[in-house]
Amino acid sequence: MDEASSADTEAVKGEGARIRGSGSESVYKALRHEILTMERAPGSPLDETRLSEHFGMSRTPIREALLRLTSDGLVTSLPNRNTIVAVIDFSSLPTYFEALCLMYRVTTRGAAQRSGEAWMAEIVRHQHAFAQAVEAQDAFAMIEANREFHVAIAERAGNSYYTTFFARLLDEGRRILRLYYQTFDDRLPRRYVEEHEKIIEAIRSGDVQEADRLSIAHADQIVRQIQDYVARNIAAAAKLPNL
């Protein structure tokens, strides 16, 4: 094979890899959105053949997307090789909330202890996105922006272990948060936006004690209201597949 032919072959291989990668990414994003918005209920099956037909592509990008979703904790592979949307384990909520509240507090305190404008622009940008999502009553956008807001605060705090762990906790709680937002018909109270604004002020001014107080109150009221929601709606929650 001459050099030109070899180059053409490599270009085709590269293009094929790009297409496959793009296909896997699009499937991953689509399924992730459907799972997080509860369009695909917890416990519902994810059959590779049917997904391949649905997305109009081979099973390889489908399998790659499912592997990524498994690593995200959103998909579960069963011993019989079936794949399902991960169930929501309500029994683990007390320990989950304990860890979540701790990370709210640790990262917000840490952010207030840092001087300068590091990450402040990102924190403010995500807060603007959150406020806009609340105004638009866009629950998925609210959850996304809220996650990025708190991760940016953790980034400012400067401990990469805290950031990774907190991001994982926030991701694991997305579907619970989605169920909770439904109790407001996606009309989230304005106080959530105002609480974020106060947290930003405390971080920017370096008021560690105020940042600590606000983070505790912010986490506690969210946890308390989700717990109330679960208690009131446990019968409805039990009707979700395989919960």
C-alpha positions as CSV (number, residue, x, y, z in Angstrom):
1,M,0.0,0.0,0.0
2,D,1.4,3.4,-1.0
3,E,1.6,6.3,1.5
4,A,-1.4,8.1,0.0
5,S,-3.6,5.0,0.4
6,S,-2.3,4.4,3.9
7,A,-3.1,8.0,4.8
8,D,-6.6,7.6,3.4
9,T,-7.2,4.4,5.3
10,E,-6.1,6.1,8.6
11,A,-8.4,9.0,7.8
12,V,-11.3,6.6,7.4
13,K,-10.5,4.9,10.6
14,G,-10.3,8.2,12.4
15,E,-13.6,9.3,11.0
16,G,-15.2,6.0,11.9
17,A,-13.9,6.4,15.5
18,R,-15.2,9.9,15.6
19,I,-18.6,8.9,14.4
20,R,-18.8,6.0,16.9
21,G,-17.7,8.3,19.7
22,S,-20.3,10.9,18.7
23,G,-23.0,8.2,18.6
24,S,-22.1,6.9,22.1
25,E,-22.1,10.4,23.5
26,S,-25.5,11.3,22.0
27,V,-27.0,8.1,23.4
28,Y,-25.4,8.7,26.8
29,K,-26.8,12.2,27.0
30,A,-30.3,11.2,25.8
31,L,-30.6,8.3,28.2
32,R,-29.1,10.3,31.1
33,H,-31.6,13.1,30.6
34,E,-34.5,10.5,30.4
35,I,-33.4,8.8,33.6
36,L,-32.8,12.0,35.6
37,T,-36.1,13.5,34.6
38,M,-37.8,10.2,35.5
39,E,-39.0,9.7,31.9
40,R,-37.5,6.2,32.3
41,A,-38.7,5.0,35.7
42,P,-36.4,3.4,38.2
43,G,-36.2,-0.4,37.6
44,S,-37.4,-0.1,34.0
45,P,-35.5,-2.3,31.5
46,L,-32.8,-1.1,29.1
47,D,-32.6,-3.6,26.3
48,E,-29.7,-3.1,24.0
49,T,-31.5,-4.4,20.9
50,R,-34.5,-2.1,21.5
51,L,-32.3,0.8,22.3
52,S,-30.3,0.2,19.1
53,E,-33.5,0.3,17.1
54,H,-34.8,3.4,18.9
55,F,-31.6,5.3,18.3
56,G,-31.0,3.9,14.8
57,M,-27.4,2.7,15.4
58,S,-25.4,-0.4,16.2
59,R,-25.3,-2.0,19.7
60,T,-21.7,-0.9,20.2
61,P,-22.4,2.8,21.0
62,I,-25.4,1.7,23.0
63,R,-23.2,-0.6,25.1
64,E,-20.6,2.1,25.6
65,A,-23.3,4.6,26.8
66,L,-24.8,2.0,29.2
67,L,-21.3,1.4,30.7
68,R,-20.9,5.1,31.3
69,L,-24.3,5.3,32.9
70,T,-23.4,2.4,35.1
71,S,-20.3,4.2,36.3
72,D,-22.6,7.2,37.1
73,G,-24.8,5.0,39.3
74,L,-27.8,5.5,37.0
75,V,-27.9,2.0,35.5
76,T,-27.6,-1.4,37.0
77,S,-26.5,-4.7,35.4
78,L,-28.2,-7.6,37.0
79,P,-26.7,-11.1,37.4
80,N,-28.9,-12.5,34.6
81,R,-27.2,-9.9,32.3
82,N,-30.3,-7.7,32.0
83,T,-29.7,-4.0,32.4
84,I,-32.2,-1.7,34.2
85,V,-32.5,1.9,35.3
86,A,-31.0,2.0,38.8
87,V,-33.6,1.8,41.5
88,I,-33.9,4.5,44.2
89,D,-33.0,3.1,47.6
90,F,-35.1,5.0,50.0
91,S,-33.8,3.0,52.9
92,S,-30.3,4.5,52.4
93,L,-31.6,8.1,52.6
94,P,-30.6,8.8,56.2
95,T,-26.9,8.0,55.7
96,Y,-27.0,9.8,52.3
97,F,-28.4,12.9,53.9
98,E,-25.8,12.8,56.6
99,A,-23.0,12.7,54.1
100,L,-24.7,15.4,51.9
101,C,-25.1,17.8,54.8
102,L,-21.5,17.4,55.9
103,M,-20.3,18.2,52.3
104,Y,-22.5,21.3,52.1
105,R,-20.9,22.5,55.3
106,V,-17.3,21.6,54.6
107,T,-17.1,22.9,51.1
108,T,-18.9,26.2,51.8
109,R,-16.7,26.9,54.9
110,G,-13.6,26.0,52.8
111,A,-14.7,28.4,50.0
112,A,-15.1,31.3,52.5
113,Q,-11.6,30.6,53.9
114,R,-10.1,31.3,50.5
115,S,-9.2,34.8,49.6
116,G,-9.4,36.5,46.2
117,E,-11.7,35.9,43.3
118,A,-10.8,32.3,42.5
119,W,-13.9,30.5,41.1
120,M,-16.2,33.4,42.1
121,A,-17.1,34.1,38.4
122,E,-18.1,30.4,38.0
123,I,-20.2,30.4,41.2
124,V,-22.0,33.5,40.1
125,R,-22.6,32.2,36.6
126,H,-24.2,29.0,37.8
127,Q,-26.3,31.0,40.3
128,H,-27.6,33.1,37.4
129,A,-28.4,30.0,35.5
130,F,-30.2,28.6,38.6
131,A,-32.3,31.8,39.0
132,Q,-33.3,31.7,35.4
133,A,-34.3,28.0,35.6
134,V,-36.4,28.8,38.7
135,E,-38.1,31.6,36.9
136,A,-38.7,29.4,33.8
137,Q,-40.0,26.6,36.0
138,D,-37.5,24.2,34.3
139,A,-36.9,21.5,36.8
140,F,-34.1,19.7,34.9
141,A,-32.2,23.0,34.4
142,M,-32.7,23.9,38.1
143,I,-31.1,20.6,39.2
144,E,-28.3,20.9,36.7
145,A,-27.5,24.5,37.7
146,N,-27.8,23.7,41.4
147,R,-25.3,20.9,41.0
148,E,-22.8,23.1,39.2
149,F,-23.3,25.9,41.7
150,H,-22.3,23.8,44.6
151,V,-19.5,22.0,42.7
152,A,-18.0,25.4,41.8
153,I,-18.1,26.3,45.5
154,A,-16.3,23.1,46.3
155,E,-13.7,23.9,43.6
156,R,-13.0,27.2,45.3
157,A,-12.5,25.4,48.6
158,G,-9.6,23.7,46.9
159,N,-9.8,20.0,48.1
160,S,-10.2,17.8,45.1
161,Y,-11.3,14.8,47.2
162,Y,-14.2,16.9,48.6
163,T,-15.1,18.1,45.2
164,T,-15.3,14.6,43.7
165,F,-17.2,13.2,46.6
166,F,-19.7,16.1,46.7
167,A,-20.3,15.9,43.0
168,R,-21.0,12.2,43.3
169,L,-23.5,12.8,46.1
170,L,-25.3,15.6,44.2
171,D,-25.5,13.3,41.1
172,E,-26.9,10.5,43.2
173,G,-29.6,12.8,44.6
174,R,-30.8,14.2,41.3
175,R,-33.8,11.9,41.0
176,I,-34.9,12.4,44.6
177,L,-34.7,16.2,43.9
178,R,-36.8,15.7,40.8
179,L,-39.5,14.0,42.7
180,Y,-39.4,16.7,45.3
181,Y,-39.7,19.5,42.8
182,Q,-42.8,17.9,41.5
183,T,-44.5,18.8,44.8
184,F,-44.1,22.4,43.8
185,D,-45.3,21.7,40.3
186,D,-41.8,22.9,39.4
187,R,-42.5,26.3,40.9
188,L,-39.5,26.4,43.3
189,P,-39.8,29.0,46.1
190,R,-37.8,32.1,45.5
191,R,-36.1,31.6,48.9
192,Y,-33.8,28.9,47.3
193,V,-32.4,31.6,45.0
194,E,-32.1,34.1,47.9
195,E,-30.2,31.5,50.0
196,H,-27.7,31.0,47.2
197,E,-27.2,34.7,47.0
198,K,-26.5,35.0,50.7
199,I,-24.0,32.1,50.5
200,I,-22.2,33.9,47.7
201,E,-22.0,37.1,49.9
202,A,-20.6,35.2,52.8
203,I,-18.0,33.4,50.6
204,R,-16.9,36.6,48.9
205,S,-16.6,38.5,52.2
206,G,-14.7,35.7,53.8
207,D,-17.2,35.3,56.6
208,V,-16.5,31.7,57.5
209,Q,-19.0,31.6,60.4
210,E,-21.8,33.0,58.3
211,A,-21.0,30.7,55.5
212,D,-21.1,27.8,57.9
213,R,-24.4,28.9,59.4
214,L,-26.0,29.4,55.9
215,S,-24.8,26.0,54.6
216,I,-26.2,24.2,57.6
217,A,-29.6,25.9,57.3
218,H,-29.6,25.4,53.5
219,A,-28.9,21.7,53.7
220,D,-31.2,21.1,56.7
221,Q,-34.3,22.7,55.1
222,I,-33.8,20.8,51.8
223,V,-33.3,17.5,53.6
224,R,-36.2,18.1,56.0
225,Q,-38.6,18.9,53.1
226,I,-37.4,15.9,51.1
227,Q,-37.9,13.7,54.1
228,D,-41.4,15.1,54.6
229,Y,-42.1,14.5,50.9
230,V,-41.0,10.9,51.1
231,A,-43.1,10.3,54.3
232,R,-46.2,11.8,52.7
233,N,-45.7,10.0,49.4
234,I,-44.3,6.7,50.4
235,A,-47.3,4.8,49.0
236,A,-46.8,6.6,45.6
237,A,-43.1,6.0,45.7
238,A,-43.7,2.3,46.4
239,K,-45.5,2.1,43.1
240,L,-42.4,3.0,41.1
241,P,-41.1,-0.2,39.5
242,N,-38.8,-2.3,41.8
243,L,-38.4,0.3,44.5
